[in-house]
Amino acid sequence: MCGIVGYIGSRNATPIILNGLKRLEYRGYDSAGLAVINNGQLEVRKDSGKLSQLVDLLNKSPIDGAPGIGHTRWATHGAPSARNAHPHLGQTKRVVVVQNGIVENFLELKEELTAEGVEFQSDTDTETIVHLVEHYLATGLGLVEASRKTFQQIKGANVVVLLSADEPDKIVAARIGNAGGIVVGLGKDENYLASDTPAILEHTRNVIYLESRQMVVMTAHEVKIETLDGEQVKPQVHSVSWDPVSAEKGEYRHFMQKEIHEQVRSITDTLAGRVDFLRAEIRLPDLKLTSELAKKIGKIYITACGTAAYAGMVGKVLIEKIARLPVEVVIASEFRYSDPIIDDNTVVLAISQSGETADTLAAMEEGRRKGAVIWSIVNALGSQAMRLSDGFVSMQTGPEIGVASTKAFTAPLVDLYLLAVLLADLRGTLDKESRRCLVSDLRLIPDLVGRTLDREADVEKVAYQLKDVHDCLYLGRGINMPIAYEGALKLKEISYIHAEGYPAGEMKHGPIALIDKLMPVVCLAPQDPWHEKMVSQIQQAKARGGTVIAIATDGDDLIADMADYVLWIPQTPWMLSPVVTVIPLQLLAYHIATLRGLDVDQPRNLAKSVTVE
């Protein structure tokens, strides 16, 4: 979604904002712009396209000054264009706004403002905000109160940041609902704000996260947090440990490739402090899970979107197998409309990399309304999902920049395994020896992932053979069925190749008609309880002329004899096999995309954090 950066202090805001926006490019965008105050006037530069086009514009027509705000836009209202790019000026040219979200009542507001003589210069809903602020300024209010009245009047989930040339000593911003976050960075005689932490991490490690229906009035020397109703808020200051160097590509061509290779570390980190291998115990203190609560749970709903939902499907298998608790996985965008059957013995577990996904937050709120215990597995520290939860598990992967999620998929797979073992232990459904075996298996996973990554060159060779295909089927069964879905999604996301993940056992019920010599079929066939069934599926695909690419366990001669290509993985405990089987599929999608000359880190039409419905 949209990226936002703001700065107030004595330095020139332009390079600070540009660098911050560059660190937010992973969020996906179609235009960019910034505004600064210079000699009592607002100066705005904006353009459609990538941030590099804004930089070119600034080289031709430079602006300096402070304070300033900047924005990268992902279009919701109005086509991607310079006129629709943020920031938007009011008619007086004295107030400017950037926004993330959707003003649901913008048509009504636009009609009212047009009737008052306002002439709109864009097709966006955002422009209504700045004109509404100017409307209240004209009544004699200052920027803070004019902004507050505007925040109270607009409907929908929004993040809004405002700047006025008539009050150049402050920036006013608000978070209304779940349209993404606002991170306020605290400096010495200067302060910052952004929609995500990496944008300001090179300047400060001390941050405040705004809650819904809170606003901030920020000067160079003071940060004041209030509710939209005017109540003072004493915020918690968080110290962020992320190293800004970790947000750089380093030796890798793309962030996605770097993040695929970071999975050894990220999985190690997600285990850190949570697994006592000597005592064979799992500790998830932030989840606040007691034996009493564990025994009370009657059902778990896992709710998420996209990649996170596929992780949830793996979690269903793990929790039901290990903890013997019924689990239902519901896509977050459908959850609140399905009138789920929930009581106080139900847990709603949300999974979200950003912790700001609008549909997932809405699902959590629906669960809360119906009396459920709310848990989350989240990567972004201090995010809304984390704060809404009764308990949470942090993925501990660090920033994920590539739009197509990789390490933020495998980390929750491990987290769900930890949760399953802990639930089983607290419920008394797991004997000591079984628990010891399950916990002991965890120590193998970082090495198994590393050994799989060492075979990247073999994956690249297969990618070369597949780079020109138009369609692809991915088949899996049991615990690896969701990995077929995830593999197909990765290929779609970054290679723009039509791909479909499908339960292998359902092929005869229709999809087998698609298989011919032009249809490659990726089959997940590791040594697991469904191996024999997958062998049968490979035979059926081959009998119809399909090209078979198998994900198989080292030494599986049967698969080697049948498949056209084999992407080998080391022997892995079957309940942890999805963490390993997904690695070749991530690499396959990545290398196919690079061979096709595509923008891997910022695929078309996609955003890292989807903060609108």
N, C-alpha and C positions, 0 to 999 in steps of 0.2 A: 504493500500500500504506500501512500504518500509519505515522503520523508520531510521532516521539519527540523530546522536548526535556527537558533536565535542567540545573539550575543549583545551584551551591554557592558561597556567599560571604556577605557581610554584608548584602546588599540583600534586599528582599522578593522572593521567587521568583515569586509569582503573576503579576504583569504581564509579567515576562520570559518565562515559560513560555507565557502566552496569546499574546503577540506572536509568539513562535517558532512555535507551532502554527498561527497564522493564515498565516504564510509557507509552511506545509506543506499548506495546504488543497488545493492542486492534486493531491496524491497520492491523493485519493479516500478517503472515510471515511463511516461511518454512526453514529458516537458519539464522544464526547470526554470527557476527565476529567483531573484533576490531583491531586497529593498534596503536602503540605508538612509539615514538622515545626514545631510551634508549642508552646512551653513543654513540651517533652518528649513531646508527643503527636503522632500522625499524624492529620492532617485531610485528608479526601478529599471531593472533589466531582466528580460525573460524571453524564452523561445521554446518552440517545440523541439522534440528530439532528445538526444543524449546530452549529458552534462557538458561534454566537450564542445557542443554548439553554443552553450551559454558562455563557456570560457572564451571561445572565439569572439563572441559578441562583446565581452568585457575587454578583450584586447583591443578591439576597434573603438569601443566607447567606454573607457574605464570609469568606475565610480569608487569613491572612498568615503568613509564616514562610519559613524556609530551613534546609536545602536543600529542593529540590522536584523532582518529575518530572511530566511531562505526556504525554498520548497521544491521538492520533486513531486510531480503530479501523476497519478494513475487515474485516467478519465472515468468519471461516473456520469456527470452531466456535461454535455457539450463535447464535441469532437476534439481530439488532440490537436492543438494549434497554439500559435503565439497569443492570440487574443483570449484564449481560455486558460492559458497558463497562469499560475500564481506567481507573485502576489497580485492582488486586485486593489486598485485605488478607488476611493470614493470620488464623488463629483467635485468636492472641494480640493482634491489632490493633497489633502492634509492628513488623511488616515489611510492605512493600508492593512490588508488582512491576508493570512494564509490559513488553510483549513484542511483537515482530514475528516472524512465522513460524508454524510448525506443530510442536508436540511430537508426533512420530509415535508414541511409545509412551505417550501420556497415558492411554489406557484401562487399560493394565497398571499404571501408577503410581497412577492413581486408585483402582483396586481395592485395592492395597496400603495406600494412605493411609486409605481408608475402613475397612479392617480394623483399623487402628490407632485408629479413633475420630474421624477427621477428618470434619467436616460441610462439604460443598461448598456455596457460596452462588451459584454460577453454572454455566452449561453449557459453559464454555470449557476449552480445554486449558491456558490460561495459569495458571489457579488451581493446577494441580498444582505449578507451579514454586515459588510462595510457600510452600505447605505443605511441600514437600520441603526448602526452606531452613530452615523452622522445625523440621523433624524433626532436621536436623543441628545447629542451634543448641541444641536440647535436650540434645544429647550433650556440650555444653561448648565447642563450637567457636565462634570469632568469625564475624562476617559474611563476611569475605573467604574463609575456608576453607569455611564452610558453603555459600557461593555456588559456590566452585570444585567442590566435590563434586557439587552439583546440576547444574552445567554439564556435568560429565563423565557424568552419569547420563541426562540427557535426550537423546533421539535426534531427528534432523531438523535442518533449517536454521533457526536462530533468532538473534534479537537480544534480549537480556534486560537490563533495568536494575532494580536493587534499591536500596531505601532502608530503613534501620532506625532507629526512634526510640531504640534503645539504643546506637547508634553514630552519632550525628547529625553526626559530623565527616567522613563519607565517603559517596560514591555508588559502587556497584560495578556494572559492566556487562561484557557479553561479546558477542562475535560468534562464532557457531558456524555454519560453512557460509556459504551465500549467500542469506540471507533479508533482504538489505538491509544498509546500512552503518551504522557508528557513526563520527561525526565528533566529535572532542574539540577544543573550542575553548579556547585558552590566554589567560587574562586576568591582571590584576594583583590578587593576593589574592582572586581568584575564577576559577572555571572553568566550562565549559559542555560539554554534549554534545547531539547531535542525530542524527537519521537522515539529514539532508541539510543541506548547507552554508547555504542561504539562511536557515534558522531562527536562526542565531547570527551572521550576517554583520554585523549592526549593532553587535555587541559586540566582535568580534575578527576579525582577518584571519589569525591564526596557528593552524593546525589540525593535528591528527594523525588519520590514517585507520587504524582498527583493521583488521588482517588476520583471516582466518578462524582460529578457535581461539586468539584472544587475548582477554584481559580487561584492563580498566582499573580501578584503584582511584584515585578522584579526591577530593582534599580541596580546600579553598580555596587552599592554598599549594603543592600538589604533585600531579603526575599520574604514576602508576606503571603501566607496561604490562608484563604478564607473559603467558606462554603458559598455557593451561589446566593444564599440567603443572607450573607454578611457575617456569619459567625466565624470568629478567629479559630484557626486550627494550629496546633503545635505539631509540626510534622516530625516524623522519624528520619534521621539522616543515615543513609546507608553508605558503607565504604565498599567500593567495588574493586575486586582484585584482578579483573581481566587485563591482560597485557595488550596494549594497542598493537604490538608487533604481531600478535596472533591473528590480527585481521588483515594481514598482508599475505600475498600469494607465495612469497619466498621462492623456493626452487621450482614450484609447480606452474604449469601453464594457466590453470584456472583455479578459482577457489574450490570448485566442486571436486577436482582431482585432489587438491590438498586435503579437503575434508574427508574424502574417502579414505585417504591414507592416515588421517588423524584418528581413525576409529580404534586403533590399538590403544592409543592414549585415552580417548574419550571413554572407552569401555572400562579401562583401568580406573579412571577417575570416578566413574559411576559406581564402581565397587568400593572405592576408597572409604574407609571408615564405617562401612555397612556390613562387611562380612568378617566374622571371627572364624577363621579356618580351624583354629585350634579347638574351639568349643563347638564348632559346627553350628553357629548361630547367625541369624540375620538381625540387623538393627536398622530400623527406619524411624528415628526419633521424631522427625518432623511430621510423620503421618499421624502421630498421637493414637496409635492403634493399641488398645489394651486387650487383655484376654476376655474381659467382659463384653467389649464391643465385638470382638471377632466371633464369639459364640452367639451373639445376638443377630448377626447378619443373616438374612434369609435369601437375599438376591443382590447381585451387583449388575448395574448397567454400566457399560463402558461406552462413552460417547466422544466422538472426535470427527475430524474431517480429513479426507485425502489420505496421505501417507500415514498419519497418526491413527486413522481408523483401521488401516491394515495391521498396524502394530497391535491395536486393540483386539483384532481377530485372533492373533497369536496368543495374546493374553487370555482370551476366553478358553482356549485349549489348555493352557498352563494352569489356570486357577481351577478349572473344573477337574482336571486330572490330579493335581497335587492337593488342593484344598477341599475338593469335593463340594464346591459351592456353585450353584447355577449362575451363569453369566449370560447376559444378552448384550450384543454389540449393536448400537443404533447410531446411524449417521447423525451428526449434531444438527444439521439443517432440518432433519425430520423429527427430531426428538420431541420438541415442545408441541408440535402439531399432532403427535400421535396419541396424546392423552395417556402417557405411560402409567402403568399401575405401580404406584409407589406408596410406601408407608415408612414408619420410622425404623423399620428393620432393613431398609434398602440403602445401598450405597450407590451413588452416582460418581463414577470415576472418569474424569475428563483428561484427555491427553492433548497437549498443544505445545509446539516448539516455542512459539512467541508468547503464549499465555494471553494473547489479545484477540484471538479469532472470534469474530462476532457471534457466529452460530454456536460455537462451543460455550461461550460465556452465557448465551441465552439458554442453552440446555442446562447449564449449571444452576442458573436462576430458577428454571422450571423445577428442577429437582429440589432446590431449597424451598420453594413455595409449597411443595407437596410433602415436605417433612423429611427428606432423605438426608443422610450423612454425605457431605460433599468432599471428595478427594480429587487431587489433580497430580499429573506427572507433567512437569513444565521445565523448559530450559531457561527462559528469561527470568532472572532473579528479580523479585519485586513486582512481577507482572500482575495484571488484574486477576487472572485465573488462580494464581498462587494466593493472592490476598482474599479471594472469595471462598477459599477452601477451608474446611475444618482441619484438614491435614494434607500434606503434599509430599511428593518425592521430586527432588531436583535432579534433572538429567545430568548435570555437571559436565556438559560437553564443551562449554565456552561458546563464543559467538559462531553461528553458522551463517555464512555470507551467501553461498550459492542458493538460488531460488529452489532448486530441486533438492529436497532434504535427503541426507545420507547418514551422517553421524547422529542426527536427531531422530533417526528411525531405529538404529540399532541400540542406542542407549535405553529407550523405553522398553525394548524387548528384554533387556537384562533387568530393568527395574520391575517389570511385570513378573519375571521369574522370582526375583527377590520377594515380591509381595506375595506370590503364591506360596512360597515356602514359609514365610512368616505367618500367613493366615492359617496354614495347615498346622504349624507348630502351636499356635495359640489356641486353636480349636481342638487340639488333641487328636487330629486325624492322621498324624505322621509319626511313625515310630522312630526311635533314636538313630537306628542304623540307616534307614531310608533318608532321614534328614542329613546325616553325615555324607552320604553318597551324593545327594543333590547339591549340597554346599561345596563339596570337594570338586565337583565338575566345573564350578565357576572359575576356579583358578586356571583352567585350561584355555578359556575363551580368548584372552588377549593374544596368546601365542598362536592359536588356531586362525584367528583373523589375520595376524601378521603373515603366517605361512600362505594363506590364500592370496593376500595382496602381493606376495613375492611372485605370483604367477601372472602378473598383469600383462606381460609380453604375449603370453598364450591367448589371453582374451582379445588383445588388440589384433592378432592374426584372424580370429573368427570375426571380429568387427569388420575387418576389411572385406570379408566375403559377404557380409550382410548389409553393407552401407547403402546399397541401391534398391533394397526391397521396398515394397509399398505397404505390406501388411505383415503381421506376425502374431502367432498364437503363443500364449504362455500357459502351461498346464501344471497343476500341482494338486496334491491330496493331503488331507489331514493338516498337520501343523504347518506344512509348507504350501498349502493352498493360498493363504494370504500373500506369500512371497511371490507367487505367480501374478497376483494382482499388482503388487508393488513393482515387480520387474516390468510389467506392461506399462504401468504409469510412468516409470522413469523414461522408457523409450518414447512414449507419447510427448512427455513434457519437453524434452531437450532435442529429440531428433525429428519431431513432427512426423513420425511414422505411425500409421494406424496400428495399434496393438491392442489385443484383448486378453485379459487374464481369465481363466475359466477353470472350474473344478474338473479335474481329469475324468472323474467317473461319470460326468454328464455329457461327455462328447457324443455318445451315440444318440443323444436326445436332440440332435439337430446340428450342432457346430461341426461335426465331422464332415458334413457336406462341403465345408470350405477348403478342406485339405486337398492340395494338388502340388505339383512340382514347383509352383511359384510361391507356395505358402510355407515359410519356415516355422517350425514348431519347437519352442523352448520347453523342455521337460525337466522338472525338478524331481530327481530320482536318487536322493542320497540313501544311505543305509539307515532306514527308519521303519516303523511298523507298516508303512504303506508301499514299501519298495517293490514287492511282488506285483502289486496292482499297477504301479507306474511302468514296470517292464511291459505289462500287457498293453498299456496305452502307447508306448513307443512302437511296439509291434504293429498296432493298428494304424498309427500315423505313417509308418514306413510302407505298409501294404497299400496305401493310397497315394504313394509317390511323394510324400512330404519330406522336406529336409529337416532332420532332427538335430537340435543342439541340446545336449544333456548336461545337467549339473549333477555330477556323480562323485561317489566316494572313491578315494585312491584304491586301486586294485580291483575295481569292479569290472572284471573281464566281460561279463554278460552285457553290460551297457556299452562297453567299448566296441564289441562286435556288432552292435545294432545301430548305434548313433553315427551320424555323419561327422559331428564334431562333439568333443567332450571337454567341458570346463571342470577340471578336477578340484576337489576340496579334500582336506584331510579328514580322517575319521573323527566324528564329533558326537557327543551325547545327543540323542535325538531331540530332547526337549530344548536344547540350546542350538539345534542345527539352523534355525532361521537366521540367527546372527551371522552365520558363516555362509549359508547358501545365497543370501542376498548380495554378498560382496561381488561375485562375478557378474551379477546382473546390473549392479551399479556401474561397474567398469565397462561392461558391454555397451550400455546406453551412452556412457560418456565418450567412448572411443568412436562409436558410430556417429555421434553428433559432431565430434571434432573432424572426422574424416569428411563429413558433409559440409564443413566450413561454417558451422552455426555458432551462435552466441550461447555458450553453455551456461554461463553464470546468470544471464538475464534473458531467458527464453521469452518469445513473443507472448503477449497477452496475459502473462502470469505475474503475480506479486508474491513476495516472501510471506507477508502477513496479510491475511484477508480480513479486514476490520469492518467490512460492510456485508450485509446479507446478499 
